[in-house]
C-alpha cells in the first residue's frame, strides 16, 4: 500500500531524476518541490519506498533512483491528462495530416516523434516489412550513453529494432500505447531500456505502428502524451 504522501514524494523523485539524471536526495525533494513535509519525514518515506522496491540507493553516500517498479507505478498512478499540453502536442503533429504519400508519412512521422521525444523512434505499417527509423543522434546525447560501450550496444540494438518489432508486434488492431520497462521488454536486447509502442489507424486505411526506444530514465509523461496525440489526430 502506497500512501498519498509516499506517492507525492515518489513522483517528485522521478521527475527530478528524469530531469537531472543523477541520484536524488531528500534535500533536493524538499528544496525544489515544496512538499508540505519536513526533511526528516521525506527521508523516512524514502527509506520506506526503498524497502518496498520503488527506488534504490546505488551507493551508500548517494541519493536514490527509481526502479522499474517505481516507473511502473508512476505511469499507472501519477500521470494525468493535461488538456492544454495535449492540444499543443496535437498541433505539433498536425502537419502529418497534410502528407499524401504513405512512405513520406512514415518518414516524417518517425522524424517528428524522435525530435519531440528526443529518443529513438520507429514508424511503419502493420504487415509491411519496411519501418523507418530516426533519432539515434538524439538519444545518444543522453548521459546514459557517455560510456562508449553502452552507446555501441544501443546503436547495435537500433540497427535491428525494426526486425524485432516485426517479430513481436505486427499482429493486432489499433490499440493504446503499451510501455515495456527494462525486464518487461519482450525484445531480449532491449531489457536495459524502455520501449513504448502504439498501433494507430492512419489516413491511408492501414494500421500504423509507432515506437519509442530510450533509457529507462525517459520522460514517460511527454512520450505517452505524444503517442496518444498521434491516435487522436487520426480520429481515434
C-alpha positions, -999 to +999 in steps of 0.1 A: +000+000+000+014+033-011+001+063+008-007+097-008+024+112+009+046+084-004+031+088-039+038+126-039+074+120-028+080+092-053+065+114-081+089+143-072+119+119-071+111+105-105+105+139-121+138+151-106+157+121-118+142+123-153+153+160-155+188+157-139+199+121-145+216+118-111+205+102-078+180+123-059+184+132-022+157+141+003+171+176+005+166+181-033+130+170-030+123+193-001+141+223-017+127+220-053+092+206-049+079+225-019+061+195-005+044+201+029+067+176+048+098+180+069+132+168+057+130+141+083+096+129+071+109+128+035+139+108+045+117+083+064+094+079+034+123+074+010+135+046+032+101+030+031+098+034-007+132+018-010+121-010+013+091-016-009+112-017-041+101+015-058+135+032-055+171+021-047+203+037-035+231+029-060+258+039-035+257+043+003+265+080+001+243+088-029+207+097-033+181+074-048+169+065-082+137+049-094+134+012-101+113-004-129+086-009-102+088+028-094+084+038-130+055+014-135+037+029-105+044+064-118+029+055-152-002+039-138-009+063-108+008+097-113+004+107-150-028+126-155-043+142-187-033+178-192-057+191-219-036+222-226-004+203-232-024+176-251-036+203-276-001+216-280+011+182-289-017+177-314-008+210-331+028+199-333+018+167-350-009+182-372+014+186-402+012+148-407-024+152-418-013+171-449+010+143-462-004+124-492+023+099-498+023+070-473+061+065-473+067+102-468+042+100-440+062+072-422+094+090-427+081+123-414+063+106-385+095+089-373+114+121-375+088+141-357+084+115-329+122+114-325+125+152-324+097+156-299+106+127-276+144+132-280+146+094-282+150+068-310+118+062-330+104+037-355+073+041-377+057+016-401+026-001-412+014-034-399+022-063-422+048-043-442+084-052-438+097-016-440+099+006-410+115+040-409+139+048-380+150+081-367+166+097-337+198+078-329+217+111-326+190+125-303+190+096-278+228+092-277+231+127-264+217+114-231+242+110-202+234+072-201+254+069-233+286+088-223+301+053-219+313+042-253+303+006-248+268+015-238+265+038-268+277+010-291+253-015-275+224+008-282+235+015-317+236-022-325+201-026-310+188+003-331+202-014-363+179-044-357+150-029-338+128-029-369+133-066-373+125-072-336+093-051-338+082-070-369+087-102-349+068-092-318+043-065-326+030-067-362-002-087-354-032-069-340-055-040-343-051-004-333-045+000-295-034+024-268+003+028-263+020+000-244+051+006-222+077-021-216+102-011-189+135-029-186+130-065-179+093-063-191+107-059-226+099-089-249+129-079-270+158-096-253+185-070-262+162-041-251+160-052-215+182-023-203+158+002-219+122+013-222+101+006-253+068+024-259+048+012-288+014+021-303-007+007-331-027+036-346-051+040-375-038+063-402-052+083-431-041+056-455-066+030-443-037+010-427-028+005-391+005+023-383+029+011-357+049+038-339+076+031-313+099+050-290+130+034-275+152+051-249+167+047-215+146+038-185+150+074-174+129+087-203+101+113-200+072+089-197+047+117-194+057+135-225+062+104-246+029+089-237+012+122-245+030+121-278+018+087-288-017+093-276-019+125-296-009+106-327-040+084-321-063+114-316-053+134-347-062+104-368-097+103-353-093+076-325 
